[in-house]
Amino acid sequence: MRDDEAGGSGELFDGGPFDRGTADEDAVEQSRTEDELRQAAAILDPVPPELRRIAVEAYALHDLDARIAELTFDSLVDAIPVRGVADPPRMLTFHTGELTVDVEVTPHGLMGQLLPPQEASIEVLSGPQAGARLTADDLGRFIGDPPPAGPFALRLRTGDEVVVTEWLRA
């Protein structure tokens, strides 16, 4: 009988076929495999452009009952420049019904507040892929980084209500 069969330090328990590794290693391997499968599918069976267009248009309708918060203030357009400030933050105000959303866009990220103050889940929309998820606290404050690159909008869920801001370029 070999040492490892008799319960010694054989490979069955230390890095052998039954050693599963850590959860992080499994997640990395799963992610790598998923990426490889996506690349293979894109090459071997690409999505036709017409089907992609239809899917994007259908996805746009999933918030059909959402209220649109209109842009009522943009510091790039409405503010008077301050002398000596090289790169001021961009200040935005959106309004719909009783809800006002104030947002500050800086090179470090987004910062904002809902008025009247209330908790909400916020998604930063920036194209077809899922955007950053933020949470507004009970005072309506939220913060997120990094800043959006390119066109973006915010989708807010406050209780039973869904509000989407107008799309802007960061």
ZAPA-785495 format. One line per field, with one value per atom (N, C-alpha, C): residue in three letters; atom name; x, y, z. Coordinates in Angstrom, 1 decimal, decimal comma. Atoms other than C-alpha are relative to their C-alpha. Example, Ala and Ser with C-alpha at 12.3 -4.5 7.8 and 13.67 -1.06 7.14 Angstrom:
% ZAPA-785495
res <- [ALA / ALA / ALA / SER / SER / SER]
atom <- [N / CA / C / N / CA / C]
c1 <- [0,9 / 12,3 / 0,9 / -0,9 / 13,7 / -0,8]
c2 <- [-1,2 / -4,5 / 1,2 / -1,1 / -1,1 / 1,1]
c3 <- [0,0 / 7,8 / 0,0 / 0,0 / 7,1 / 0,8]
***
This chain:
% ZAPA-785495
res <- [MET / MET / MET / ARG / ARG / ARG / ASP / ASP / ASP / ASP / ASP / ASP / GLU / GLU / GLU / ALA / ALA / ALA / GLY / GLY / GLY / GLY / GLY / GLY / SER / SER / SER / GLY / GLY / GLY / GLU / GLU / GLU / LEU / LEU / LEU / PHE / PHE / PHE / ASP / ASP / ASP / GLY / GLY / GLY / GLY / GLY / GLY / PRO / PRO / PRO / PHE / PHE / PHE / ASP / ASP / ASP / ARG / ARG / ARG / GLY / GLY / GLY / THR / THR / THR / ALA / ALA / ALA / ASP / ASP / ASP / GLU / GLU / GLU / ASP / ASP / ASP / ALA / ALA / ALA / VAL / VAL / VAL / GLU / GLU / GLU / GLN / GLN / GLN / SER / SER / SER / ARG / ARG / ARG / THR / THR / THR / GLU / GLU / GLU / ASP / ASP / ASP / GLU / GLU / GLU / LEU / LEU / LEU / ARG / ARG / ARG / GLN / GLN / GLN / ALA / ALA / ALA / ALA / ALA / ALA / ALA / ALA / ALA / ILE / ILE / ILE / LEU / LEU / LEU / ASP / ASP / ASP / PRO / PRO / PRO / VAL / VAL / VAL / PRO / PRO / PRO / PRO / PRO / PRO / GLU / GLU / GLU / LEU / LEU / LEU / ARG / ARG / ARG / ARG / ARG / ARG / ILE / ILE / ILE / ALA / ALA / ALA / VAL / VAL / VAL / GLU / GLU / GLU / ALA / ALA / ALA / TYR / TYR / TYR / ALA / ALA / ALA / LEU / LEU / LEU / HIS / HIS / HIS / ASP / ASP / ASP / LEU / LEU / LEU / ASP / ASP / ASP / ALA / ALA / ALA / ARG / ARG / ARG / ILE / ILE / ILE / ALA / ALA / ALA / GLU / GLU / GLU / LEU / LEU / LEU / THR / THR / THR / PHE / PHE / PHE / ASP / ASP / ASP / SER / SER / SER / LEU / LEU / LEU / VAL / VAL / VAL / ASP / ASP / ASP / ALA / ALA / ALA / ILE / ILE / ILE / PRO / PRO / PRO / VAL / VAL / VAL / ARG / ARG / ARG / GLY / GLY / GLY / VAL / VAL / VAL / ALA / ALA / ALA / ASP / ASP / ASP / PRO / PRO / PRO / PRO / PRO / PRO / ARG / ARG / ARG / MET / MET / MET / LEU / LEU / LEU / THR / THR / THR / PHE / PHE / PHE / HIS / HIS / HIS / THR / THR / THR / GLY / GLY / GLY / GLU / GLU / GLU / LEU / LEU / LEU / THR / THR / THR / VAL / VAL / VAL / ASP / ASP / ASP / VAL / VAL / VAL / GLU / GLU / GLU / VAL / VAL / VAL / THR / THR / THR / PRO / PRO / PRO / HIS / HIS / HIS / GLY / GLY / GLY / LEU / LEU / LEU / MET / MET / MET / GLY / GLY / GLY / GLN / GLN / GLN / LEU / LEU / LEU / LEU / LEU / LEU / PRO / PRO / PRO / PRO / PRO / PRO / GLN / GLN / GLN / GLU / GLU / GLU / ALA / ALA / ALA / SER / SER / SER / ILE / ILE / ILE / GLU / GLU / GLU / VAL / VAL / VAL / LEU / LEU / LEU / SER / SER / SER / GLY / GLY / GLY / PRO / PRO / PRO / GLN / GLN / GLN / ALA / ALA / ALA / GLY / GLY / GLY / ALA / ALA / ALA / ARG / ARG / ARG / LEU / LEU / LEU / THR / THR / THR / ALA / ALA / ALA / ASP / ASP / ASP / ASP / ASP / ASP / LEU / LEU / LEU / GLY / GLY / GLY / ARG / ARG / ARG / PHE / PHE / PHE / ILE / ILE / ILE / GLY / GLY / GLY / ASP / ASP / ASP / PRO / PRO / PRO / PRO / PRO / PRO / PRO / PRO / PRO / ALA / ALA / ALA / GLY / GLY / GLY / PRO / PRO / PRO / PHE / PHE / PHE / ALA / ALA / ALA / LEU / LEU / LEU / ARG / ARG / ARG / LEU / LEU / LEU / ARG / ARG / ARG / THR / THR / THR / GLY / GLY / GLY / ASP / ASP / ASP / GLU / GLU / GLU / VAL / VAL / VAL / VAL / VAL / VAL / VAL / VAL / VAL / THR / THR / THR / GLU / GLU / GLU / TRP / TRP / TRP / LEU / LEU / LEU / ARG / ARG / ARG / ALA / ALA / ALA]
atom <- [N / CA / C / N / CA / C / N / CA / C / N / CA / C / N / CA / C / N / CA / C / N / CA / C / N / CA / C / N / CA / C / N / CA / C / N / CA / C / N / CA / C / N / CA / C / N / CA / C / N / CA / C / N / CA / C / N / CA / C / N / CA / C / N / CA / C / N / CA / C / N / CA / C / N / CA / C / N / CA / C / N / CA / C / N / CA / C / N / CA / C / N / CA / C / N / CA / C / N / CA / C / N / CA / C / N / CA / C / N / CA / C / N / CA / C / N / CA / C / N / CA / C / N / CA / C / N / CA / C / N / CA / C / N / CA / C / N / CA / C / N / CA / C / N / CA / C / N / CA / C / N / CA / C / N / CA / C / N / CA / C / N / CA / C / N / CA / C / N / CA / C / N / CA / C / N / CA / C / N / CA / C / N / CA / C / N / CA / C / N / CA / C / N / CA / C / N / CA / C / N / CA / C / N / CA / C / N / CA / C / N / CA / C / N / CA / C / N / CA / C / N / CA / C / N / CA / C / N / CA / C / N / CA / C / N / CA / C / N / CA / C / N / CA / C / N / CA / C / N / CA / C / N / CA / C / N / CA / C / N / CA / C / N / CA / C / N / CA / C / N / CA / C / N / CA / C / N / CA / C / N / CA / C / N / CA / C / N / CA / C / N / CA / C / N / CA / C / N / CA / C / N / CA / C / N / CA / C / N / CA / C / N / CA / C / N / CA / C / N / CA / C / N / CA / C / N / CA / C / N / CA / C / N / CA / C / N / CA / C / N / CA / C / N / CA / C / N / CA / C / N / CA / C / N / CA / C / N / CA / C / N / CA / C / N / CA / C / N / CA / C / N / CA / C / N / CA / C / N / CA / C / N / CA / C / N / CA / C / N / CA / C / N / CA / C / N / CA / C / N / CA / C / N / CA / C / N / CA / C / N / CA / C / N / CA / C / N / CA / C / N / CA / C / N / CA / C / N / CA / C / N / CA / C / N / CA / C / N / CA / C / N / CA / C / N / CA / C / N / CA / C / N / CA / C / N / CA / C / N / CA / C / N / CA / C / N / CA / C / N / CA / C / N / CA / C / N / CA / C / N / CA / C / N / CA / C / N / CA / C / N / CA / C / N / CA / C / N / CA / C / N / CA / C / N / CA / C / N / CA / C / N / CA / C / N / CA / C / N / CA / C / N / CA / C / N / CA / C / N / CA / C / N / CA / C / N / CA / C / N / CA / C / N / CA / C / N / CA / C / N / CA / C / N / CA / C / N / CA / C / N / CA / C / N / CA / C / N / CA / C / N / CA / C / N / CA / C / N / CA / C / N / CA / C / N / CA / C / N / CA / C / N / CA / C]
c1 <- [0,8 / 0,0 / 0,9 / -0,8 / 1,4 / -0,4 / 0,1 / 1,8 / -1,3 / 1,1 / -0,9 / -1,3 / 1,2 / -3,4 / -0,3 / 0,2 / -2,8 / -0,3 / 0,4 / -3,8 / 1,2 / -1,2 / -0,3 / -0,3 / 0,2 / 0,3 / 0,0 / 0,1 / -0,7 / -0,7 / 0,5 / -1,9 / -1,6 / 1,5 / -5,6 / -0,5 / 0,5 / -5,9 / 0,8 / -0,8 / -3,1 / 0,3 / -0,2 / -3,6 / -0,3 / 0,3 / -4,7 / -1,3 / 1,2 / -7,8 / -1,2 / 1,2 / -10,2 / 0,2 / -0,2 / -8,6 / -0,7 / 0,9 / -11,2 / 0,6 / -0,5 / -9,1 / -0,9 / 0,8 / -10,6 / -1,1 / 1,2 / -13,9 / 0,4 / -0,4 / -12,0 / 0,6 / -0,5 / -10,1 / -1,1 / 1,1 / -13,3 / -0,8 / 0,7 / -15,0 / 0,8 / -0,8 / -12,0 / 0,0 / 0,0 / -12,0 / -1,4 / 1,3 / -15,8 / -0,1 / 0,1 / -15,5 / 0,8 / -0,8 / -12,7 / -0,7 / 0,7 / -14,7 / -1,2 / 1,2 / -17,8 / 0,5 / -0,5 / -15,7 / 0,4 / -0,3 / -14,3 / -1,2 / 1,3 / -17,8 / -0,7 / 0,5 / -19,0 / 0,7 / -0,8 / -16,2 / -0,2 / 0,3 / -16,8 / -1,3 / 1,4 / -20,5 / 0,0 / 0,0 / -19,8 / 0,7 / -0,7 / -17,5 / -0,8 / 0,6 / -19,4 / -1,5 / 1,4 / -23,0 / -0,4 / 0,2 / -23,1 / -1,5 / 1,4 / -26,4 / -0,1 / 0,3 / -27,8 / -0,3 / 0,2 / -27,7 / -1,5 / 1,4 / -31,5 / -0,6 / 0,5 / -32,2 / 0,5 / -0,6 / -29,8 / -0,8 / 0,8 / -31,7 / -1,4 / 1,3 / -35,1 / 0,1 / -0,2 / -33,8 / 0,2 / -0,2 / -32,5 / -1,2 / 1,3 / -35,8 / -1,0 / 0,9 / -37,7 / 0,4 / -0,5 / -35,5 / -0,4 / 0,4 / -36,2 / -1,4 / 1,4 / -39,9 / -0,2 / 0,2 / -39,3 / -0,3 / 0,3 / -39,6 / -1,1 / 1,0 / -42,6 / -0,8 / 0,8 / -44,5 / 0,8 / -0,9 / -41,5 / -0,3 / 0,2 / -41,9 / 1,4 / -1,2 / -39,3 / 0,3 / -0,4 / -37,4 / 0,7 / -0,6 / -36,6 / 1,1 / -1,1 / -33,4 / -0,5 / 0,5 / -34,2 / 1,2 / -1,2 / -30,6 / 1,2 / -1,3 / -27,2 / 1,0 / -1,0 / -24,2 / 0,8 / -0,7 / -22,6 / -0,7 / 0,8 / -25,5 / -0,5 / 0,7 / -27,1 / 0,8 / -0,7 / -24,4 / 1,0 / -1,0 / -22,1 / 1,4 / -1,3 / -18,4 / 0,6 / -0,7 / -16,4 / 1,5 / -1,4 / -13,0 / 0,9 / -1,1 / -10,0 / -0,3 / 0,3 / -11,8 / 0,2 / -0,4 / -10,1 / -1,0 / 0,9 / -12,4 / -1,2 / 1,0 / -15,6 / -0,9 / 0,9 / -18,0 / -1,2 / 1,2 / -21,0 / -1,2 / 1,2 / -24,2 / -1,2 / 1,2 / -27,5 / -1,2 / 1,2 / -31,0 / -1,1 / 1,0 / -33,8 / -1,3 / 1,3 / -37,5 / -1,1 / 1,3 / -40,7 / -1,0 / 1,1 / -43,9 / 0,6 / -0,5 / -42,9 / 1,5 / -1,4 / -39,4 / 1,0 / -1,1 / -36,2 / 1,2 / -1,2 / -32,9 / 1,2 / -1,2 / -29,7 / 1,2 / -1,2 / -26,5 / 1,2 / -1,3 / -22,9 / 0,9 / -0,9 / -20,6 / 1,4 / -1,4 / -16,9 / 0,9 / -0,9 / -13,8 / 0,1 / -0,1 / -14,1 / -1,3 / 1,2 / -17,7 / -1,2 / 1,3 / -21,3 / -0,3 / 0,5 / -22,8 / -1,3 / 1,3 / -26,4 / -0,9 / 1,0 / -29,5 / -1,4 / 1,4 / -33,2 / -0,8 / 0,8 / -35,7 / -1,5 / -0,2 / -37,9 / 0,9 / -0,9 / -35,4 / -0,7 / 0,6 / -36,1 / 1,0 / -0,8 / -34,5 / -0,3 / 0,2 / -34,1 / 1,2 / -1,1 / -32,1 / 0,1 / -0,3 / -30,4 / 0,9 / -0,9 / -28,9 / 0,5 / -0,6 / -26,5 / 0,0 / 0,1 / -27,5 / 1,1 / -1,0 / -24,7 / 0,2 / -0,1 / -25,4 / -0,7 / 0,7 / -26,6 / 0,4 / -0,3 / -24,7 / -0,5 / 0,5 / -25,8 / 1,0 / -0,8 / -24,6 / 0,2 / -0,3 / -23,4 / -1,3 / 1,1 / -25,9 / 0,3 / -0,2 / -26,2 / -1,2 / 1,2 / -28,4 / 0,0 / 0,2 / -29,8 / -0,5 / 0,4 / -30,0 / -1,3 / 1,2 / -32,9 / -0,1 / 0,0 / -31,8 / 0,1 / 0,0 / -31,8 / 1,3 / -1,4 / -28,0 / 0,5 / -0,7 / -26,1 / 1,3 / -1,3 / -22,6 / 0,5 / -0,5 / -20,9 / 1,3 / -1,2 / -17,6 / 0,2 / -0,6 / -16,2 / -1,1 / 1,0 / -18,0 / -0,3 / 0,3 / -19,9 / 0,8 / -0,7 / -18,1 / -0,9 / 0,9 / -20,2 / -1,4 / 1,4 / -24,0 / -0,4 / 0,5 / -25,8 / -1,3 / 1,3 / -29,1 / -0,1 / 0,2 / -30,3 / -1,4 / 1,3 / -33,1 / -0,1 / 0,3 / -34,5 / -1,2 / 1,2 / -36,8 / -0,2 / 0,4 / -38,5 / -1,4 / 1,3 / -41,1 / -0,6 / 0,7 / -43,6 / 0,3 / -0,2 / -42,4 / 1,4 / -1,2 / -39,8 / 0,2 / -0,3 / -38,2 / 1,3 / -1,2 / -35,7 / 0,3 / -0,3 / -33,8 / 0,3 / -0,4 / -33,1 / 1,4 / -1,3 / -30,0 / 0,9 / -1,0 / -26,9 / 1,3 / -1,4 / -23,3 / 0,8 / -0,8 / -20,9 / 1,0]
c2 <- [-1,2 / 0,0 / 1,2 / -1,2 / 3,4 / 0,9 / -0,9 / 6,2 / 0,8 / -0,8 / 8,3 / -0,8 / 0,8 / 5,4 / -0,3 / 0,3 / 4,8 / 1,3 / -1,2 / 8,4 / 0,9 / -0,9 / 10,0 / 1,3 / -1,3 / 13,2 / -0,1 / 0,2 / 12,0 / 1,1 / -1,0 / 14,0 / 0,1 / 0,0 / 13,1 / 1,1 / -1,0 / 15,7 / 1,3 / -1,3 / 18,3 / 0,3 / -0,4 / 19,7 / -1,1 / 1,1 / 16,4 / 0,2 / -0,2 / 15,7 / 0,4 / -0,4 / 16,4 / 1,4 / -1,4 / 19,8 / 1,0 / -0,8 / 22,3 / 1,4 / -1,3 / 25,5 / 1,0 / -0,9 / 28,7 / 0,5 / -0,6 / 30,4 / 1,0 / -1,1 / 33,3 / -0,6 / 0,7 / 30,9 / -0,5 / 0,5 / 29,3 / 1,1 / -1,1 / 32,6 / 0,6 / -0,5 / 33,7 / -0,9 / 1,0 / 30,5 / 0,0 / -0,1 / 30,7 / 1,2 / -1,3 / 34,3 / -0,2 / 0,2 / 33,3 / -0,9 / 0,9 / 30,4 / 0,7 / -0,7 / 32,6 / 1,0 / -0,9 / 35,2 / -0,8 / 0,8 / 32,5 / -0,5 / 0,4 / 31,2 / 1,1 / -1,2 / 34,7 / 0,3 / -0,3 / 35,3 / -1,0 / 1,1 / 31,9 / 0,2 / -0,3 / 32,7 / 1,2 / -1,2 / 36,1 / -0,3 / 0,4 / 34,6 / -1,0 / 1,1 / 31,4 / 0,3 / -0,3 / 32,7 / 1,4 / -1,4 / 36,5 / 0,4 / -0,5 / 38,3 / 0,9 / -0,8 / 39,8 / 1,5 / -1,4 / 43,7 / 0,4 / -0,4 / 43,9 / -0,5 / 0,6 / 41,6 / 0,8 / -0,8 / 43,6 / 1,4 / -1,3 / 46,9 / -0,2 / 0,3 / 45,3 / -0,2 / 0,2 / 44,1 / 1,2 / -1,3 / 47,5 / 0,8 / -0,7 / 49,1 / -0,6 / 0,6 / 46,6 / 0,2 / -0,3 / 47,1 / 1,4 / -1,4 / 50,8 / 0,2 / -0,1 / 50,1 / -0,6 / 0,6 / 48,3 / 1,0 / -1,1 / 51,6 / 0,9 / -0,8 / 52,7 / 0,8 / -0,7 / 53,6 / 1,0 / -0,9 / 55,6 / 1,4 / -1,4 / 59,3 / 0,5 / -0,6 / 61,4 / 1,3 / -1,2 / 63,9 / 0,9 / -1,0 / 67,0 / 0,8 / -0,9 / 68,9 / 1,4 / -1,4 / 72,3 / 0,9 / -0,8 / 73,5 / -0,8 / 0,6 / 72,7 / 1,1 / -1,1 / 74,7 / 0,3 / -0,3 / 74,3 / 1,1 / -0,9 / 76,3 / 1,2 / -1,0 / 78,3 / 0,7 / -0,6 / 79,2 / 1,1 / -1,0 / 82,2 / -0,5 / 0,6 / 81,1 / 0,8 / -0,6 / 81,8 / 0,1 / -0,2 / 83,4 / -0,7 / 0,7 / 81,4 / -1,4 / 1,4 / 78,1 / -0,8 / 0,7 / 75,8 / -1,0 / 1,1 / 72,8 / -0,2 / 0,0 / 73,5 / -1,3 / 1,2 / 70,5 / 0,4 / -0,2 / 70,2 / -0,2 / 0,1 / 70,9 / -0,2 / 0,3 / 69,4 / -0,1 / 0,1 / 69,7 / -0,6 / 0,6 / 67,4 / 0,1 / -0,2 / 67,9 / -0,8 / 0,7 / 65,8 / 0,0 / 0,0 / 66,3 / 0,7 / -0,5 / 66,7 / -0,3 / 0,4 / 65,2 / 0,8 / -0,8 / 67,2 / -0,9 / 0,7 / 65,5 / 0,9 / -0,9 / 67,6 / -0,9 / 0,9 / 66,0 / 0,9 / -0,7 / 67,2 / -1,1 / 0,9 / 65,5 / 0,6 / -0,5 / 65,8 / -1,1 / 1,1 / 63,9 / -1,2 / 1,1 / 61,8 / -0,9 / 0,7 / 60,7 / 0,9 / -0,7 / 61,6 / 0,2 / -0,3 / 63,2 / 0,7 / -0,6 / 64,1 / -0,1 / 0,1 / 64,5 / 0,1 / -0,1 / 63,9 / 0,9 / -0,9 / 66,5 / -0,2 / 0,1 / 65,9 / -1,2 / 1,1 / 63,7 / -1,3 / 1,3 / 60,0 / -1,1 / 1,1 / 56,6 / -0,4 / 0,4 / 55,3 / -0,9 / 0,7 / 52,8 / 0,8 / -0,7 / 54,5 / -0,8 / 0,7 / 53,0 / 1,1 / -0,9 / 55,0 / -0,7 / 0,6 / 54,2 / 0,6 / -0,6 / 54,5 / -1,0 / 0,9 / 52,4 / -1,3 / 1,3 / 48,8 / -0,8 / 0,8 / 47,3 / 0,6 / -0,5 / 47,6 / 1,0 / -1,1 / 50,7 / -0,2 / 0,0 / 51,5 / 0,1 / 0,0 / 50,9 / 0,8 / -0,8 / 53,6 / -0,1 / 0,0 / 54,0 / 1,4 / -1,3 / 57,3 / -0,4 / 0,2 / 57,4 / 0,7 / -0,6 / 58,6 / 1,5 / -1,5 / 62,2 / 0,3 / -0,2 / 61,6 / 0,1 / -0,2 / 61,8 / -1,3 / 1,1 / 59,5 / 0,4 / -0,2 / 59,2 / -1,2 / 1,1 / 57,1 / 0,4 / -0,2 / 56,7 / -1,2 / -1,2 / 56,7 / 0,8 / -0,8 / 59,4 / -0,7 / 0,7 / 58,2 / 0,6 / -0,4 / 58,4 / -0,1 / -0,1 / 59,5 / 0,2 / -0,3 / 59,8 / -0,9 / 0,7 / 58,8 / 0,6 / -0,4 / 59,0 / -0,7 / 0,7 / 58,0 / -0,6 / 0,6 / 55,6 / -0,2 / 0,0 / 56,1 / -0,8 / 0,7 / 53,7 / 0,4 / -0,4 / 55,2 / -0,6 / 0,7 / 52,9 / -0,6 / 0,6 / 52,1 / 0,8 / -0,9 / 54,9 / -0,2 / 0,0 / 54,8 / 1,3 / -1,3 / 58,0 / -0,1 / 0,0 / 58,3 / 1,4 / -1,4 / 61,5 / 0,0 / -0,2 / 62,9 / -0,5 / 0,4 / 61,6 / 1,2 / -1,1 / 63,9 / -0,6 / 0,4 / 63,7 / 0,5 / -0,4 / 63,7 / 1,1]
c3 <- [0,0 / 0,0 / 0,0 / 0,1 / -1,0 / 1,2 / -1,1 / 1,6 / -0,1 / 0,2 / 0,0 / 0,1 / -0,2 / 0,1 / 1,4 / -1,5 / 3,8 / 0,8 / -0,8 / 4,7 / 0,2 / -0,2 / 4,3 / -0,8 / 0,7 / 2,5 / -1,5 / 1,4 / -0,9 / -0,7 / 0,8 / -3,7 / 0,0 / 0,0 / -3,2 / 0,9 / -0,9 / -0,5 / -0,1 / 0,0 / -1,1 / -1,5 / 1,4 / -4,6 / -1,0 / 0,9 / -6,0 / -0,7 / 0,8 / -8,0 / 0,7 / -0,8 / -5,1 / 0,6 / -0,5 / -4,2 / -0,9 / 0,9 / -5,5 / -0,1 / 0,1 / -5,0 / 0,8 / -0,8 / -3,6 / -0,9 / 0,7 / -4,6 / -1,0 / 1,0 / -6,2 / -1,2 / 1,2 / -8,5 / -0,8 / 0,8 / -9,5 / -0,7 / 0,6 / -10,2 / -1,2 / 1,1 / -12,3 / -1,2 / 1,0 / -14,2 / -0,7 / 0,6 / -14,8 / -0,9 / 0,8 / -16,0 / -1,3 / 1,2 / -18,4 / -1,0 / 0,8 / -19,7 / -0,7 / 0,6 / -20,2 / -1,1 / 1,0 / -22,1 / -1,3 / 1,2 / -24,4 / -0,7 / 0,7 / -25,1 / -0,7 / 0,7 / -25,9 / -1,3 / 1,2 / -28,3 / -1,1 / 1,0 / -30,0 / -0,6 / 0,5 / -30,3 / -1,0 / 0,9 / -31,8 / -1,3 / 1,2 / -34,4 / -0,8 / 0,7 / -35,2 / -0,3 / 0,1 / -34,8 / 0,4 / -0,4 / -34,8 / -0,1 / 0,0 / -34,0 / -1,3 / 1,2 / -37,3 / 0,5 / -0,4 / -37,2 / 0,2 / -0,1 / -37,8 / 1,3 / -1,3 / -34,8 / 1,2 / -1,1 / -32,6 / 0,1 / 0,0 / -33,6 / 0,6 / -0,6 / -32,8 / 1,5 / -1,4 / -29,5 / 0,8 / -0,7 / -28,5 / 0,1 / 0,0 / -29,5 / 1,0 / -0,9 / -27,5 / 1,5 / -1,4 / -24,4 / 0,4 / -0,3 / -24,7 / 0,5 / -0,4 / -24,1 / 1,4 / -1,3 / -20,8 / 1,1 / -1,0 / -18,9 / -0,6 / 0,7 / -21,0 / 1,0 / -1,0 / -17,8 / 0,9 / -0,8 / -16,4 / -0,3 / 0,3 / -16,0 / -0,4 / 0,5 / -17,8 / 0,8 / -0,7 / -15,7 / -1,0 / 1,0 / -17,9 / 0,6 / -0,4 / -17,7 / 0,1 / -0,2 / -16,2 / 0,3 / -0,2 / -15,4 / -0,4 / 0,4 / -17,0 / 0,1 / -0,2 / -15,8 / -1,3 / 1,3 / -19,3 / -0,8 / 0,8 / -20,7 / 0,8 / -0,8 / -17,9 / 1,0 / -1,1 / -15,5 / -0,6 / 0,3 / -15,6 / 0,4 / -0,3 / -15,8 / 1,2 / -1,2 / -12,6 / -0,4 / 0,4 / -13,3 / 0,9 / -0,8 / -12,1 / 0,2 / -0,2 / -12,0 / -1,4 / 1,2 / -14,6 / -0,5 / 0,4 / -14,6 / 1,0 / -1,0 / -12,7 / -0,2 / 0,1 / -11,9 / -0,8 / 0,8 / -14,2 / 0,9 / -0,8 / -12,3 / -0,9 / 0,8 / -13,6 / 0,9 / -0,7 / -12,4 / -0,9 / 0,8 / -13,6 / 0,9 / -0,8 / -12,6 / -0,7 / 0,5 / -13,0 / 1,2 / -1,0 / -11,0 / 1,3 / -1,3 / -7,3 / 0,2 / -0,3 / -7,7 / -0,8 / 0,6 / -8,4 / 0,3 / -0,1 / -9,0 / -0,4 / 0,2 / -8,6 / -0,1 / 0,3 / -10,0 / -0,3 / 0,2 / -9,9 / -0,7 / 0,7 / -12,5 / 0,1 / -0,2 / -11,7 / -0,7 / 0,5 / -13,0 / 0,9 / -1,0 / -9,9 / 0,1 / 0,0 / -10,4 / 0,1 / -0,2 / -9,7 / 1,4 / -1,4 / -6,6 / -0,2 / 0,2 / -6,2 / 1,2 / -1,0 / -4,2 / -0,6 / 0,4 / -4,6 / 0,9 / -0,8 / -3,4 / -0,5 / -1,5 / -1,5 / 0,3 / -0,4 / 0,3 / 0,1 / -0,1 / -0,1 / -0,5 / 0,4 / -0,5 / -1,4 / 1,4 / -4,1 / -0,4 / 0,7 / -6,2 / -1,3 / 1,2 / -9,1 / -0,9 / 1,0 / -12,2 / -1,0 / 1,0 / -14,4 / -1,3 / 1,3 / -17,9 / -1,0 / 0,9 / -20,5 / -1,1 / 1,1 / -23,5 / 0,2 / -0,1 / -24,0 / 1,2 / -1,1 / -21,1 / 1,3 / -1,2 / -17,5 / 0,6 / -0,6 / -15,7 / 1,4 / -1,5 / -12,2 / 0,7 / -0,8 / -9,5 / 1,3 / -1,1 / -6,8 / 0,9 / -1,0 / -3,7 / 0,6 / -0,7 / -2,4 / 1,4 / -1,4 / 1,4 / 0,4 / -0,5 / 3,5 / -0,2 / 0,2 / 2,9 / -1,5 / 1,5 / -0,9 / -0,6 / 0,5 / -1,3 / -0,6 / 0,6 / -3,6 / -0,6 / 0,5 / -4,9 / -0,8 / 0,8 / -7,6 / -0,7 / 0,8 / -9,4 / -0,8 / 0,7 / -12,0 / -0,7 / 0,8 / -14,0 / -1,3 / 1,2 / -17,0 / -1,2 / 1,2 / -20,3 / -1,2 / 1,1 / -23,2 / 0,5 / -0,3 / -23,2 / 1,2 / -1,2 / -19,9 / 0,4 / -0,6 / -18,1 / 1,3 / -1,3 / -14,6 / 0,0 / -0,2 / -13,9 / 1,5 / -1,4 / -10,4 / 0,3 / -0,4 / -8,6 / 1,5 / -1,3 / -5,6 / 0,3 / -0,4 / -4,1 / -1,3 / 1,2 / -6,9 / -1,3 / 1,1 / -9,2 / -0,7 / 0,8 / -12,0 / -0,7 / 0,7 / -13,2 / -0,8 / 0,9 / -16,1 / -0,4 / 0,4 / -16,7 / -1,5 / 1,4 / -20,2 / -0,1 / 0,3 / -21,8 / -0,3 / 0,2 / -21,8 / -0,3 / 0,2 / -22,9 / 1,2 / -1,2 / -19,9 / -0,3]
***
